[in-house]
């Protein structure tokens, strides 16, 4: 018998999009719900995101008239991921419409379709995309609640408060879920409260031990179940090394001080099996002066070269495939080489967070030169090789065909590129010549949007032992669980979409 500090029906550990979906699912159905967030702010990595959510075949896509369906999504997912995790694949696509219908019954939760292509050329693909997004959230609707939502990455890492105005992207998603959750009257949410140990009685997880904001231990009884949705191991350098996860903790896009695998360790201690701990949602990162990384997406110019000065990939690849190409190539250093064609030292890509070019140049994370040969000398690559790489790429740009890596042939490649009009329109908008000095080179590192390995779960999000049996009372979703997509990233919003679906399914299973 435990001397419980507090009791609830459902305990949710974490506060990202998946965790809050699970919490709202429980609270909206009258279950007393407790949410624990170990940092001072709600939202986790979800708050940093653009909040595209891969929930296919829903009423949102139907309203947009894009021709999506559950069957198309099923075909696409199977074609990309293969025959592994078939039961969870099916649960994902079959439950997505139900999740959206349930959420949109709440006046605070509204979604719309926005174009963003699926990431692989495969049967069932939507070239314009099928992901949905939360509507932007006006500041006068969220009120003081904005102060407990994690702001976007550059603001958060600078330690600044959440800015005034409309919340967009992941902040809008977290804000809307918090408003819906508080409105149920059945939820309690605590920040600066870190769960670290699971409590087991007669083989069933019945609660957790945590440390509250005052540093005091608390014992929480969860009558229906415990849902772990507290991120992956990306912020824990030791666990990354132990599991052979490429990259570095300081290069990850996870919030600082969060996502250190505490609950993964706790689950393993009570018998949970794990998978994919060497995996992540990869992306290229722009190295920042403080040694951290900035998520780079939407490359629209320049070329990436290795420490020999050679290109080795299609720079317009979807970011996970870009990261995987970096891992496979194993170059000690990579640089994005670009020119002044955009009016100065402007990175021809989106960088999140973004800092002024002058800070990069002063710190040496970017270098500049008047000629390609001088640039090669500054980054330590053979000048003749870099010159040849640039000249070859410029020839591809002139003719509109990247013979080496086929850049610009996929709908995703041109998604972030201005098409141009009239006589000035380039033959391939994804290929712009590197011709106007001065020239620049930015150091590019391997980053990630979070790890994707964790505890193994079934279609109802129950945490599994090595023999496949479920640990009663224990559930996991999001990056605390091993992803059903394995070593693939099928489309924008798959991490959020799977987290939301499987958090929902976890709570539905607890109720039965």
N, C-alpha and C positions, 0 to 999 in steps of 0.2 A: 504494500500500500504506500502511495506517495502522498506527501503533504503538499498538495497542489497550491500554487500561488494564484492561478486563474484557470478558468475552464472555458472551452468553446466547443462548437460542433466541428468546425473546419479550421485548421491552422494552415496558413499560406506563408511560406518563407520566400521573400523576394517581392519586388514591386514593379517589374517591367510589364510589358503588354500582356504576356501570358499569365503571369501571377495575378494581375488585377482582373483579367477576364475570368479566371477561376474563382477569385474572391467574389466578384459580382454575381457569377452564376450561383454561388452558394447563398449569398446574402439576399439576392432577389427572390429566392425560393424559401425564405424564412429561416435559414440556418444561421446560427450565431457564428460569425466569422471574425477571425483575428489575423491581421496581416503584420508581419515583422519585416522591417527594412533596417539593415545594420548601419547604413550611412544616414546623414541628416536629411537626405532628399529622396523623394520617390521617383521612380522611372527607370533606373538602371541604364543599360545601353540602349534600350528602346527609346529613351528620351533624346538620344543623339541622332536617331535614325530619321530618314525621310518619311517613315511610316507607310511605305508601300506594303500591303499585306496580301500575300498570295492565298486568297480564299476564293477558289474558282467556282463557277457555275451558280452564282448566287443571284438574288433579286437585284443587286447593284449592277452587275453586268447586263442583266436583262433590261433594266431601265436605260442603260447606255446603248442598247441595240448592237452589241459588238459580236454576237453570235457565239459566245462562249457556252460551254455546257460541262456538266460533271463528266460525261463520257469522253469528251475531248481532253479534259484535264487528266483523266485516268490514263488515257492512251499516251499522253505526253509524259507524264510522270514515270510510267512503266518503261517507256522508250529510253528515258534518260538514266533512271536509277537502276533499271534492270529488275530481276526477279527476287531480289533480297527484300525483306521486310514487306512482303506483299499484303499481309493482313493489316499492317499499320498504314501502308499506302492507301488501301481501300477505305479504312476508317477515316483517314484524313480528307479525301476528296468527297466521301459520302456525307460527312458531318459538316463540312464547310457551309453549305447553304443553311443548315439548321442553326449554326452558331450566329450567322449574320442576321437571320430572322429574329432570333432571340434578342440579340443586342439592339437591333433597330426598333424593338418595341419600346425602348427607353427613349424619352425625348432628347436626352443629352447625347445619344449615340447615333451619328449619321455618317454614311460613307458615300463616296462617289468613285467612279472609274476614272483613272488618269492614265494616259498612254505611257508605257515603259515596257519594251520588248522582253519576252521570255529569252533565256540566255542560250538555249541550244537549238540548232536546226534539227528538229526531230518531229515525227508525226504528232499531230495534236497541238503543235506550237501555235501561239498567237503572236504574229509578227509585231503587232501594235501593243501587245501585252494584255494581261487579264487581271493584274493586281488592282486592288482597291485601296483607297486612302480615306482617313477620317477628314471630315470637313474642318477647315481652319476654325479656331476658337477665339472669338472676340474677347478682348481683355475685360470688357464690362460684364461678360457672362461668367468668367472664371473668378473674378474678384481676388480676395486675399489668398485663395487656395494656390495661386500661381507661386507663392513664396516657398511652397514645399515641393515644387516640381523641379527636377534637375534641368537646368537650362542647356542650350546647345553647347557643343564641345568647347569652342574657343572661349565662350563666356565662363563656362564651368571651370576649365583648367586655369583660367586667370583668377579664379576665386571671386568673381563678380556676381552680384545678385541678378535674379531673373529680370530681363528688361521689360519695360512696359509695352503695351500694344498687343497685337494679335498673336496667339500661339499657333504655330504651324508644325507640320510633320509630327515627329514623335512626341513633342510637347503637347500638341493638340490631342493625340491619342491618349496619353496619360492623363491629361486634364479632364477629358470627357469621361474616361473610366472612373476617375476619382469622384467626379460629380455624381455619376450614376451610383457608385458604391455608397457614398455618404448618404445619398437620398433614400437608400433602402431602410435605414434605421436599424440594421442588423449587423453592422460592421464596426470594428475597432481597428484603427491603424496606428502603429507605433514605429517611429524612426529611432535610430541609434540604439536598436535592440538586436543583438546578434545571437541567433540560434547556433548552437555548436554541438549538441549531443541529442541523439534520439533515445527516447525511453521505450523499452520493450517489456511487455508483460505477457507471459504465456505465448511467446512467438509472434505477438502482434505489436506494432508500433502504436502506442497510445498517447504520445505527446513528445515534448521536447524540452530540453533545458536551454536557457538563453541567459544573456547578460544584458541588463537594461541600461538606459542612458546614464544612470547614476553609478554604474559598475556593480550593481547588485544582482545576484543570481535569482532567476525566476523559473519555476516549473509550470509548464503549460499542459493541461490535459486537453486532448482533441478527441472528442467522442466518436466522430465519423471518420476522420482521417487527417493525415498531414500531407500537404502538397509542397514539394520542393521545386521552386522555380526561381533560383537565385543566381543564375548565370553559370559560367564555366570556370575553367582554371587559368584563363588568360592572364590574370594579374598575379599569378604565383610562379615566380621564376623557378623555384625548387621543383614544383610539380611538373612544369613544362620540361625541365631537364630530365626528371625521372621517367617521363613518358615519351620522350623523344619528340616533343612538339616543336617544329621549326619556329624560327623567329625569337623575339625577346619580349618579355613582359612590358618593358617600357615602350615598345613599338606598337603594342596593341591599342585598339580604339576603345577598349572598355574603360569605364570611369575609374579614376584613381582610388585605390583603397577598397574597391569592390571586386567581386568575381575572383575570389582567391581559392575557391574549391572547398570551403569549410564544410558545406553540406554534402558534397560528394564524399569527402573523407568520413563524415558521420554515417552516411548510408553504407559505405563499405564496411564500417565497423560493426554494423548489424547484419551483414551478410549479402549486401548488394553486389551483383556482378557489374562489370563495366565494359565499354567498347569505345573504339575510335578516339582514344585519348591523345593520339598523335595528330588529330585533325582539327581544323578550324575553318571558319568562313574567311578565306584568304582575300587579301587585296594588296596592291602596291601602296607604299607609303612614301610621302615626301619627308625626308629627314629634316627635323626642326633643330634650331640651334641648341636647345636644351637636351638633345639626344632622343627625344620622343619622335613619334611618327604622326603624320597627318594623312588621313584616308584620301587617296587619289582616285578619282573616277572621271569618266567622260573625257579621255584624252582626245583632243581634236587636232593636235599638231606635234611636231618634233618626232624624234626617234629615240628608242631605248637602246643603249649599247652596253656591252659588258666591259671587263677590265682589259680586253684586247682591242676594243673599239668597234666590235662587230655587233650588228643587230641580231636578236635571237628570238623575236616574237612579233606578233601583230599587236601593236600598242593600243589598239582600240578594242581589244578583247574585253568581255565582261570581267569585272575585277577579280572574281574568284579564279577564273581560268588564267588571268594575268599572273596572279600570285603563284598558282601551281606551276606555270611555266618558269617562273623565277626559281622555285624550289628544284625543279627538274634540271635546270641549266647549271645551278650550283656555282655561279660566278661570285667571286669575292666582293665585287662592287658592280653596281649598275648606275647609269646616269641617263637622264632624259636630256637630250641635246635639242635646243630650239633656238629660234632667231628672234629678231625684233619686229617681226611682221605684224604683231598685234599692238604696236605702238610703244615698245619698251620692254623692260624685263617682266613680261607677263607670262606666267606659267600657262601653257595651252591645255589646261585641264582644270577640273574642280578639285580644290584642296580643302579638306575639312579637318582641323581648323586651318585658316589661311592667315599668314602673317605678311607684312610688307616685304617686298623683294630686297630692300636695302638691308633689312636685318639678316636675311639669308646671306647676302654678299659680304657683310661685315663679319659674319660668323664663319664663312667659308663653306657652308652647306650648299651654296651656289657659287659658281665661278663664272667669270665673263672674260671675253677676249675679242679682239677685232677680227681675228681670222680663225678658221677651223684648226689650223696647225697650232696656233698659240693655245687654243682651248684644249687641244689634245695634250699638250705639254703640262698644262695646269692640272689636269685630272689624271695624268700618268698613264696615258694609253698611246700606242704608236700613232704618230701623226698621219702616216700614209694610209693606215687602215681606217682611221676615223674619216679622213678626207674621202676615201673610196666609198665608205658606207653612206656618207652624205650625198655624194655625187650619184650613186646608184639610186638612192631614195628619190632624189630630185628628178631623175629620169623617169622613175615610176610615176611621180606626181604629174609630170608633163604628159604622159600617155594615159594616165588614169588607171593603171593596173599595177598592183604590187605583186610582182612575179614571185617574190620570195615568201611572203607570209599572207597574201590575199586580203590585206587590210582594205576595208570598204566594201567587201562583197556581201556582208551580212547586214540585215536591217539594224542590228544593235550598233555596228561600227559607225554608222552615220547619224545615230540618234542625237548626239551632242554637237554635231558639226553644222555650222550655217551653210545652207545649200548654195547660196549665191544666185544671181539672176542674170539673164541676158548674156551678152558676149563675155562677161567677166566670170561666168559660172565655171568652176573647175570641172574637169571631166570626172573627177572622183572627189567629193567634198571631204573625205577622210584623209586625203593625201594633199598636203600643202607643202610646197618646197621650202627648204631651209636655205635661204639665200640672202637675207637682209641683216647685215651686221649692225651692232655687235652681237656676238653669239653667246649662248649661255648653256651651262650644264648644271642640272640639279641632281643631287644624290638621291637615289630611290632605294628604299629598303623594303623588306618583306613585313607587311603589317597584317592585321586581321581584325575582323569585326566581332571577335569572340571565338572561343573554341567550341567545337560541336561534338565532342566526346563526353561521355558521362555514364550514368547508370543505365543499364538496359531496362527497357519497359515494354509492356504489351500494348495492345490496341486500346486498352482502357487506362493507360498510363500507370498501371501497377508496377512497382519496382520488382525486378526479378533477381533470384539467386542464380548461381552458375548452373544449377540443374533445371532452370526454367520455371521453377515454382515461384509464385508471388509472395512477397513479404506483406502480410495483411496489414492494412492501415497505412501503408506508405505508397505515395504516388510521386511522380516527377514529370516535369515538362520543360520546354525551352532548352537552354544550353546546359542545364543540370543533367539532362538525359541525352543518351546517344541518339544523334539525328537519324531519322528514317532515310534521309537522302544520301547517307554514306559519304562517299568521296566526291559528291557532285553538289552543285548549287543550281537547281533547276531554273529559278526565276526570282525576280525582285519580290522580297517579302516572304520567302519561304521560312526563314527563321522565325519571324513574327507569326506567320500564319499557322505553322505547326505548333508553336507555343500556345497560341490562343485555342486552337482546336483541342489539343490534348489536355490543357488545363480544364476546359469545359467538360471533356469526356471523363476526366478524373472525378470531378465533383458529381457528375451524373451517376457514376458508379458508386460513389460514397452514399448516395441517397437510396440506392436500391438494396 
